[in-house]
Amino acid sequence: MKNEFYVGWGTLALINAGLAQGKNRSGMNWFLLSLLLGPVATFILVISEKK
């Protein structure tokens, strides 16, 4: 079960990087931030406006 958690967390970070790039933000920064914050970073990205 622990391996699935890491795979899911990494996948979420990649999705967040794509979302960030779609909003003209740094994908790499959001990827790294997502590794730390996970779903919280997703929520922040979703509610933020496009740059």
C-alpha distance matrix in Angstrom:
0.0 3.8 5.5 5.4 6.6 9.2 10.2 10.8 12.6 14.6 15.6 16.8 18.8 20.4 21.3 22.8 24.8 26.3 27.1 28.8 30.9 32.0 33.3 35.1 33.0 31.5 28.3 27.4 28.0 25.8 23.0 23.1 23.6 20.6 18.4 19.7 20.1 17.7 18.8 21.9 23.1 22.7 24.8 27.4 27.7 28.1 30.9 32.6 35.6 36.4 38.2
3.8 0.0 3.8 5.5 5.2 6.7 8.9 10.1 10.8 12.7 14.5 15.6 17.0 18.9 20.3 21.4 23.1 25.0 26.0 27.2 29.3 30.8 32.0 33.5 31.0 29.3 26.2 25.0 25.4 23.5 20.7 20.3 20.9 18.3 15.6 16.8 17.7 15.8 17.5 20.3 21.3 21.4 23.7 25.9 26.3 27.2 29.9 31.3 34.4 35.0 36.5
5.5 3.8 0.0 3.8 5.3 5.3 6.3 8.7 9.9 10.7 12.3 14.3 15.5 16.8 18.5 20.1 21.4 23.0 24.5 25.8 27.5 29.1 30.6 31.9 29.6 27.7 24.5 23.2 24.1 22.5 19.2 19.2 20.4 17.7 15.0 17.0 18.2 15.9 17.8 20.9 21.3 21.1 23.9 25.9 25.8 26.8 29.8 31.0 33.8 34.0 35.5
5.4 5.5 3.8 0.0 3.8 5.5 5.1 6.0 8.5 9.9 10.4 12.2 14.2 15.3 16.3 18.2 20.0 21.2 22.4 24.2 25.9 27.0 28.7 30.4 28.4 26.8 23.5 22.8 23.8 21.6 18.6 19.2 20.0 16.8 14.8 16.9 17.4 14.5 15.8 19.2 19.7 19.0 21.6 24.0 23.8 24.4 27.4 28.9 31.6 32.0 33.8
6.6 5.2 5.3 3.8 0.0 3.8 5.5 5.2 6.1 8.6 9.9 10.6 12.4 14.4 15.3 16.5 18.5 20.2 21.0 22.4 24.6 25.8 27.0 28.7 26.4 25.0 21.9 21.2 21.6 19.3 16.6 16.8 17.2 14.0 12.0 13.7 14.0 11.4 12.8 16.0 16.8 16.5 18.9 21.2 21.4 22.2 25.0 26.4 29.4 30.0 31.7
9.2 6.7 5.3 5.5 3.8 0.0 3.8 5.4 5.1 6.1 8.5 9.8 10.5 12.4 14.2 15.3 16.6 18.6 19.9 20.9 22.8 24.5 25.8 27.1 24.6 22.7 19.6 18.4 19.1 17.3 14.2 14.2 15.2 12.4 9.8 12.0 13.2 11.0 13.3 16.2 16.2 16.4 19.3 21.0 20.9 22.2 25.1 26.0 28.8 29.1 30.4
10.2 8.9 6.3 5.1 5.5 3.8 0.0 3.8 5.5 5.2 6.1 8.6 9.9 10.6 12.3 14.2 15.4 16.8 18.4 19.9 21.4 22.9 24.6 26.0 23.9 22.2 18.8 18.0 19.3 17.3 14.0 15.0 16.3 13.2 11.2 14.2 15.0 12.1 14.0 17.3 16.9 16.2 19.4 21.3 20.6 21.6 24.8 25.8 28.3 28.2 29.7
10.8 10.1 8.7 6.0 5.2 5.4 3.8 0.0 3.8 5.4 5.0 6.1 8.6 9.9 10.5 12.2 14.3 15.4 16.4 18.2 20.1 21.1 22.7 24.5 22.6 21.4 18.0 17.9 18.8 16.2 13.4 14.8 15.3 11.7 10.7 13.3 13.2 9.8 10.9 14.4 14.4 13.3 16.2 18.5 17.9 18.5 21.7 23.0 25.7 25.9 27.8
12.6 10.8 9.9 8.5 6.1 5.1 5.5 3.8 0.0 3.8 5.5 5.1 6.3 8.8 9.9 10.6 12.5 14.5 15.3 16.4 18.6 20.1 21.1 22.7 20.3 18.9 15.9 15.4 15.8 13.3 10.7 11.5 11.7 8.4 7.0 9.5 9.7 6.6 8.7 11.8 11.6 11.3 14.4 16.2 15.9 17.2 20.1 21.0 23.9 24.3 25.8
14.6 12.7 10.7 9.9 8.6 6.1 5.2 5.4 3.8 0.0 3.8 5.4 5.0 6.4 8.7 9.8 10.7 12.7 14.3 15.3 16.8 18.7 20.2 21.2 19.0 17.1 13.8 13.0 14.1 12.2 8.8 10.0 11.4 8.5 6.9 10.4 11.4 8.8 11.3 14.0 12.8 12.6 16.1 17.3 16.3 18.0 21.1 21.5 24.0 23.8 25.0
15.6 14.5 12.3 10.4 9.9 8.5 6.1 5.0 5.5 3.8 0.0 3.8 5.4 5.1 6.2 8.6 9.9 10.8 12.4 14.2 15.6 16.8 18.7 20.2 18.5 17.2 13.6 13.8 15.3 12.9 9.9 12.2 13.3 10.0 9.7 13.1 13.2 10.0 11.3 14.4 13.1 11.8 15.3 17.0 15.5 16.5 20.0 20.6 22.8 22.4 24.1
16.8 15.6 14.3 12.2 10.6 9.8 8.6 6.1 5.1 5.4 3.8 0.0 3.8 5.4 5.0 6.1 8.6 9.9 10.4 12.1 14.3 15.3 16.6 18.4 16.6 15.8 12.6 13.2 13.9 10.8 8.8 11.1 11.1 7.5 8.4 11.2 10.4 6.9 7.7 10.8 9.6 8.1 11.6 13.4 12.1 13.1 16.4 17.3 19.7 19.8 21.7
18.8 17.0 15.5 14.2 12.4 10.5 9.9 8.6 6.3 5.0 5.4 3.8 0.0 3.8 5.5 5.1 6.2 8.8 9.8 10.4 12.4 14.3 15.3 16.5 14.2 12.8 9.6 9.7 10.4 7.7 5.0 7.4 8.1 5.0 5.9 9.1 9.2 6.8 8.9 11.0 8.7 8.5 12.2 12.9 11.5 13.5 16.6 16.7 19.0 18.8 20.0
20.4 18.9 16.8 15.3 14.4 12.4 10.6 9.9 8.8 6.4 5.1 5.4 3.8 0.0 3.8 5.4 5.1 6.4 8.7 9.9 10.8 12.6 14.5 15.5 13.8 12.3 8.6 9.2 11.2 8.9 6.2 9.4 10.9 8.4 9.2 12.7 13.0 10.5 12.0 14.2 11.6 10.7 14.4 15.1 12.8 14.5 17.9 17.7 19.4 18.6 19.8
21.3 20.3 18.5 16.3 15.3 14.2 12.3 10.5 9.9 8.7 6.2 5.0 5.5 3.8 0.0 3.8 5.4 5.1 6.3 8.6 10.0 10.7 12.7 14.5 13.4 13.0 9.6 11.4 12.8 9.8 8.3 11.8 12.2 9.4 11.3 14.2 13.4 10.6 10.8 13.1 10.8 8.6 12.2 13.3 10.7 11.6 15.3 15.5 17.1 16.5 18.3
22.8 21.4 20.1 18.2 16.5 15.3 14.2 12.2 10.6 9.8 8.6 6.1 5.1 5.4 3.8 0.0 3.8 5.3 4.9 6.0 8.6 9.7 10.6 12.4 10.6 10.4 7.7 9.6 10.0 6.6 6.3 9.7 9.3 6.9 9.7 12.1 10.9 8.9 9.2 10.5 7.6 6.0 9.6 10.0 7.5 9.3 12.6 12.4 14.4 14.0 15.6
24.8 23.1 21.4 20.0 18.5 16.6 15.4 14.3 12.5 10.7 9.9 8.6 6.2 5.1 5.4 3.8 0.0 3.8 5.5 5.1 6.3 8.6 9.9 10.6 8.7 7.6 4.2 6.4 7.9 5.5 4.9 8.7 9.4 8.2 10.5 13.1 12.9 11.5 12.6 13.6 10.1 9.5 12.9 12.4 9.6 11.9 14.9 13.9 15.2 14.0 14.8
26.3 25.0 23.0 21.2 20.2 18.6 16.8 15.4 14.5 12.7 10.8 9.9 8.8 6.4 5.1 5.3 3.8 0.0 3.8 5.4 5.2 6.3 8.8 9.9 9.5 9.4 6.4 9.4 11.3 9.0 8.7 12.5 13.1 11.5 13.9 16.6 16.0 14.1 14.4 15.7 12.5 10.8 13.9 13.8 10.4 11.8 15.1 14.2 14.8 13.2 14.5
27.1 26.0 24.5 22.4 21.0 19.9 18.4 16.4 15.3 14.3 12.4 10.4 9.8 8.7 6.3 4.9 5.5 3.8 0.0 3.8 5.5 5.1 6.5 8.9 8.6 9.8 7.9 11.2 11.9 9.0 9.9 13.4 12.9 11.4 14.5 16.5 15.1 13.4 12.9 13.7 10.6 8.5 11.0 10.8 7.2 8.1 11.4 10.7 11.4 10.3 12.3
28.8 27.2 25.8 24.2 22.4 20.9 19.9 18.2 16.4 15.3 14.2 12.1 10.4 9.9 8.6 6.0 5.1 5.4 3.8 0.0 3.8 5.3 5.1 6.4 5.0 6.3 5.4 8.9 9.0 6.6 8.6 11.7 11.1 10.7 13.9 15.6 14.5 13.6 13.8 13.7 10.1 9.4 11.6 10.2 6.7 9.1 11.5 9.7 10.4 8.9 9.9
30.9 29.3 27.5 25.9 24.6 22.8 21.4 20.1 18.6 16.8 15.6 14.3 12.4 10.8 10.0 8.6 6.3 5.2 5.5 3.8 0.0 3.8 5.3 4.9 5.2 6.1 5.2 9.0 10.2 9.0 10.3 13.5 13.8 13.6 16.3 18.4 17.8 16.8 17.2 17.4 13.8 12.9 15.3 13.9 10.4 12.3 14.6 12.6 12.3 9.8 10.2
32.0 30.8 29.1 27.0 25.8 24.5 22.9 21.1 20.1 18.7 16.8 15.3 14.3 12.6 10.7 9.7 8.6 6.3 5.1 5.3 3.8 0.0 3.8 5.5 7.4 9.5 8.8 12.6 13.6 11.7 13.2 16.5 16.4 15.6 18.7 20.7 19.5 18.2 17.8 18.1 14.8 13.1 14.9 14.0 10.2 11.0 13.3 11.6 10.7 8.1 9.6
33.3 32.0 30.6 28.7 27.0 25.8 24.6 22.7 21.1 20.2 18.7 16.6 15.3 14.5 12.7 10.6 9.9 8.8 6.5 5.1 5.3 3.8 0.0 3.8 5.6 8.9 9.4 13.1 13.0 11.2 13.7 16.5 15.6 15.5 18.9 20.2 18.8 18.1 17.5 17.0 13.8 12.6 13.7 12.0 8.5 9.6 11.0 8.6 7.3 4.6 6.1
35.1 33.5 31.9 30.4 28.7 27.1 26.0 24.5 22.7 21.2 20.2 18.4 16.5 15.5 14.5 12.4 10.6 9.9 8.9 6.4 4.9 5.5 3.8 0.0 3.8 6.9 8.5 11.8 12.0 11.3 13.8 16.3 15.9 16.5 19.6 21.0 20.1 19.8 19.9 19.2 15.7 15.2 16.6 14.4 11.2 13.1 14.2 11.2 9.8 6.6 5.7
33.0 31.0 29.6 28.4 26.4 24.6 23.9 22.6 20.3 19.0 18.5 16.6 14.2 13.8 13.4 10.6 8.7 9.5 8.6 5.0 5.2 7.4 5.6 3.8 0.0 3.8 6.1 9.0 8.4 8.0 10.9 12.9 12.4 13.5 16.4 17.6 16.9 17.1 17.6 16.7 13.0 13.3 15.0 12.5 9.7 12.5 13.6 10.6 10.4 8.2 7.1
31.5 29.3 27.7 26.8 25.0 22.7 22.2 21.4 18.9 17.1 17.2 15.8 12.8 12.3 13.0 10.4 7.6 9.4 9.8 6.3 6.1 9.5 8.9 6.9 3.8 0.0 3.8 5.5 5.4 6.3 8.6 10.2 10.7 12.1 14.5 15.9 16.0 16.3 17.6 17.0 13.2 14.0 16.3 14.0 11.5 14.7 16.3 13.5 13.9 12.0 10.8
28.3 26.2 24.5 23.5 21.9 19.6 18.8 18.0 15.9 13.8 13.6 12.6 9.6 8.6 9.6 7.7 4.2 6.4 7.9 5.4 5.2 8.8 9.4 8.5 6.1 3.8 0.0 3.8 5.6 5.2 6.0 8.7 9.8 10.2 12.3 14.5 14.7 14.3 15.7 15.9 12.1 12.4 15.4 13.9 11.1 14.0 16.4 14.4 15.2 13.4 13.1
27.4 25.0 23.2 22.8 21.2 18.4 18.0 17.9 15.4 13.0 13.8 13.2 9.7 9.2 11.4 9.6 6.4 9.4 11.2 8.9 9.0 12.6 13.1 11.8 9.0 5.5 3.8 0.0 3.8 5.4 5.0 6.3 8.5 9.7 10.8 12.9 14.2 14.2 16.5 16.6 13.0 14.1 17.2 15.6 13.6 16.8 19.0 17.1 18.3 16.7 16.1
28.0 25.4 24.1 23.8 21.6 19.1 19.3 18.8 15.8 14.1 15.3 13.9 10.4 11.2 12.8 10.0 7.9 11.3 11.9 9.0 10.2 13.6 13.0 12.0 8.4 5.4 5.6 3.8 0.0 3.8 5.4 5.3 6.1 8.5 10.0 11.1 12.1 13.0 15.3 14.6 11.0 13.0 15.6 13.5 12.1 15.7 17.3 15.2 16.8 15.9 15.0
25.8 23.5 22.5 21.6 19.3 17.3 17.3 16.2 13.3 12.2 12.9 10.8 7.7 8.9 9.8 6.6 5.5 9.0 9.0 6.6 9.0 11.7 11.2 11.3 8.0 6.3 5.2 5.4 3.8 0.0 3.8 5.4 4.8 5.8 8.5 9.8 9.8 10.1 11.8 11.4 7.7 9.2 12.0 10.3 8.8 12.3 14.2 12.6 14.7 14.2 14.2
23.0 20.7 19.2 18.6 16.6 14.2 14.0 13.4 10.7 8.8 9.9 8.8 5.0 6.2 8.3 6.3 4.9 8.7 9.9 8.6 10.3 13.2 13.7 13.8 10.9 8.6 6.0 5.0 5.4 3.8 0.0 3.8 5.5 5.1 6.4 9.0 9.9 9.4 11.8 12.4 9.2 10.2 13.6 12.9 11.3 14.3 16.9 15.8 17.8 17.2 17.4
23.1 20.3 19.2 19.2 16.8 14.2 15.0 14.8 11.5 10.0 12.2 11.1 7.4 9.4 11.8 9.7 8.7 12.5 13.4 11.7 13.5 16.5 16.5 16.3 12.9 10.2 8.7 6.3 5.3 5.4 3.8 0.0 3.8 5.3 5.2 6.8 8.9 9.6 12.8 12.8 10.0 12.2 15.2 14.1 13.4 16.7 18.8 17.6 19.9 19.6 19.4
23.6 20.9 20.4 20.0 17.2 15.2 16.3 15.3 11.7 11.4 13.3 11.1 8.1 10.9 12.2 9.3 9.4 13.1 12.9 11.1 13.8 16.4 15.6 15.9 12.4 10.7 9.8 8.5 6.1 4.8 5.5 3.8 0.0 3.8 5.4 5.3 6.1 7.7 10.5 9.7 6.9 9.9 12.3 10.9 11.0 14.4 15.9 14.9 17.7 18.0 18.0
20.6 18.3 17.7 16.8 14.0 12.4 13.2 11.7 8.4 8.5 10.0 7.5 5.0 8.4 9.4 6.9 8.2 11.5 11.4 10.7 13.6 15.6 15.5 16.5 13.5 12.1 10.2 9.7 8.5 5.8 5.1 5.3 3.8 0.0 3.8 5.2 5.0 4.6 7.5 7.9 5.5 7.4 10.4 10.3 10.1 12.9 15.1 14.8 17.7 18.1 18.9
18.4 15.6 15.0 14.8 12.0 9.8 11.2 10.7 7.0 6.9 9.7 8.4 5.9 9.2 11.3 9.7 10.5 13.9 14.5 13.9 16.3 18.7 18.9 19.6 16.4 14.5 12.3 10.8 10.0 8.5 6.4 5.2 5.4 3.8 0.0 3.8 5.9 5.7 9.4 10.4 8.9 10.8 13.7 13.8 13.9 16.5 18.7 18.6 21.5 21.8 22.3
19.7 16.8 17.0 16.9 13.7 12.0 14.2 13.3 9.5 10.4 13.1 11.2 9.1 12.7 14.2 12.1 13.1 16.6 16.5 15.6 18.4 20.7 20.2 21.0 17.6 15.9 14.5 12.9 11.1 9.8 9.0 6.8 5.3 5.2 3.8 0.0 3.8 6.0 9.5 9.3 8.5 11.4 13.5 13.3 14.3 17.0 18.6 18.5 21.7 22.5 22.9
20.1 17.7 18.2 17.4 14.0 13.2 15.0 13.2 9.7 11.4 13.2 10.4 9.2 13.0 13.4 10.9 12.9 16.0 15.1 14.5 17.8 19.5 18.8 20.1 16.9 16.0 14.7 14.2 12.1 9.8 9.9 8.9 6.1 5.0 5.9 3.8 0.0 3.8 6.3 5.5 5.6 8.5 10.1 10.1 11.7 14.1 15.4 15.8 19.2 20.5 21.4
17.7 15.8 15.9 14.5 11.4 11.0 12.1 9.8 6.6 8.8 10.0 6.9 6.8 10.5 10.6 8.9 11.5 14.1 13.4 13.6 16.8 18.2 18.1 19.8 17.1 16.3 14.3 14.2 13.0 10.1 9.4 9.6 7.7 4.6 5.7 6.0 3.8 0.0 3.8 5.5 5.6 6.8 9.1 10.3 11.1 12.9 15.0 15.9 19.2 20.3 21.6
18.8 17.5 17.8 15.8 12.8 13.3 14.0 10.9 8.7 11.3 11.3 7.7 8.9 12.0 10.8 9.2 12.6 14.4 12.9 13.8 17.2 17.8 17.5 19.9 17.6 17.6 15.7 16.5 15.3 11.8 11.8 12.8 10.5 7.5 9.4 9.5 6.3 3.8 0.0 3.8 5.4 4.9 6.3 8.7 9.8 10.5 12.5 14.2 17.6 19.2 21.1
21.9 20.3 20.9 19.2 16.0 16.2 17.3 14.4 11.8 14.0 14.4 10.8 11.0 14.2 13.1 10.5 13.6 15.7 13.7 13.7 17.4 18.1 17.0 19.2 16.7 17.0 15.9 16.6 14.6 11.4 12.4 12.8 9.7 7.9 10.4 9.3 5.5 5.5 3.8 0.0 3.8 5.4 5.1 6.3 8.7 9.9 10.9 12.3 16.0 18.0 19.6
23.1 21.3 21.3 19.7 16.8 16.2 16.9 14.4 11.6 12.8 13.1 9.6 8.7 11.6 10.8 7.6 10.1 12.5 10.6 10.1 13.8 14.8 13.8 15.7 13.0 13.2 12.1 13.0 11.0 7.7 9.2 10.0 6.9 5.5 8.9 8.5 5.6 5.6 5.4 3.8 0.0 3.8 5.4 5.0 6.1 8.6 10.1 10.5 13.9 15.3 16.6
22.7 21.4 21.1 19.0 16.5 16.4 16.2 13.3 11.3 12.6 11.8 8.1 8.5 10.7 8.6 6.0 9.5 10.8 8.5 9.4 12.9 13.1 12.6 15.2 13.3 14.0 12.4 14.1 13.0 9.2 10.2 12.2 9.9 7.4 10.8 11.4 8.5 6.8 4.9 5.4 3.8 0.0 3.8 5.5 5.1 6.1 8.7 10.0 13.0 14.3 16.4
24.8 23.7 23.9 21.6 18.9 19.3 19.4 16.2 14.4 16.1 15.3 11.6 12.2 14.4 12.2 9.6 12.9 13.9 11.0 11.6 15.3 14.9 13.7 16.6 15.0 16.3 15.4 17.2 15.6 12.0 13.6 15.2 12.3 10.4 13.7 13.5 10.1 9.1 6.3 5.1 5.4 3.8 0.0 3.8 5.4 5.1 6.3 8.6 12.0 14.2 16.5
27.4 25.9 25.9 24.0 21.2 21.0 21.3 18.5 16.2 17.3 17.0 13.4 12.9 15.1 13.3 10.0 12.4 13.8 10.8 10.2 13.9 14.0 12.0 14.4 12.5 14.0 13.9 15.6 13.5 10.3 12.9 14.1 10.9 10.3 13.8 13.3 10.1 10.3 8.7 6.3 5.0 5.5 3.8 0.0 3.8 5.5 5.4 6.0 9.7 12.0 13.7
27.7 26.3 25.8 23.8 21.4 20.9 20.6 17.9 15.9 16.3 15.5 12.1 11.5 12.8 10.7 7.5 9.6 10.4 7.2 6.7 10.4 10.2 8.5 11.2 9.7 11.5 11.1 13.6 12.1 8.8 11.3 13.4 11.0 10.1 13.9 14.3 11.7 11.1 9.8 8.7 6.1 5.1 5.4 3.8 0.0 3.8 5.6 5.2 8.1 9.4 11.4
28.1 27.2 26.8 24.4 22.2 22.2 21.6 18.5 17.2 18.0 16.5 13.1 13.5 14.5 11.6 9.3 11.9 11.8 8.1 9.1 12.3 11.0 9.6 13.1 12.5 14.7 14.0 16.8 15.7 12.3 14.3 16.7 14.4 12.9 16.5 17.0 14.1 12.9 10.5 9.9 8.6 6.1 5.1 5.5 3.8 0.0 3.8 5.6 8.0 9.9 12.8
30.9 29.9 29.8 27.4 25.0 25.1 24.8 21.7 20.1 21.1 20.0 16.4 16.6 17.9 15.3 12.6 14.9 15.1 11.4 11.5 14.6 13.3 11.0 14.2 13.6 16.3 16.4 19.0 17.3 14.2 16.9 18.8 15.9 15.1 18.7 18.6 15.4 15.0 12.5 10.9 10.1 8.7 6.3 5.4 5.6 3.8 0.0 3.8 6.6 9.6 12.4
32.6 31.3 31.0 28.9 26.4 26.0 25.8 23.0 21.0 21.5 20.6 17.3 16.7 17.7 15.5 12.4 13.9 14.2 10.7 9.7 12.6 11.6 8.6 11.2 10.6 13.5 14.4 17.1 15.2 12.6 15.8 17.6 14.9 14.8 18.6 18.5 15.8 15.9 14.2 12.3 10.5 10.0 8.6 6.0 5.2 5.6 3.8 0.0 3.8 6.7 8.9
35.6 34.4 33.8 31.6 29.4 28.8 28.3 25.7 23.9 24.0 22.8 19.7 19.0 19.4 17.1 14.4 15.2 14.8 11.4 10.4 12.3 10.7 7.3 9.8 10.4 13.9 15.2 18.3 16.8 14.7 17.8 19.9 17.7 17.7 21.5 21.7 19.2 19.2 17.6 16.0 13.9 13.0 12.0 9.7 8.1 8.0 6.6 3.8 0.0 3.8 6.4
36.4 35.0 34.0 32.0 30.0 29.1 28.2 25.9 24.3 23.8 22.4 19.8 18.8 18.6 16.5 14.0 14.0 13.2 10.3 8.9 9.8 8.1 4.6 6.6 8.2 12.0 13.4 16.7 15.9 14.2 17.2 19.6 18.0 18.1 21.8 22.5 20.5 20.3 19.2 18.0 15.3 14.3 14.2 12.0 9.4 9.9 9.6 6.7 3.8 0.0 3.8
38.2 36.5 35.5 33.8 31.7 30.4 29.7 27.8 25.8 25.0 24.1 21.7 20.0 19.8 18.3 15.6 14.8 14.5 12.3 9.9 10.2 9.6 6.1 5.7 7.1 10.8 13.1 16.1 15.0 14.2 17.4 19.4 18.0 18.9 22.3 22.9 21.4 21.6 21.1 19.6 16.6 16.4 16.5 13.7 11.4 12.8 12.4 8.9 6.4 3.8 0.0
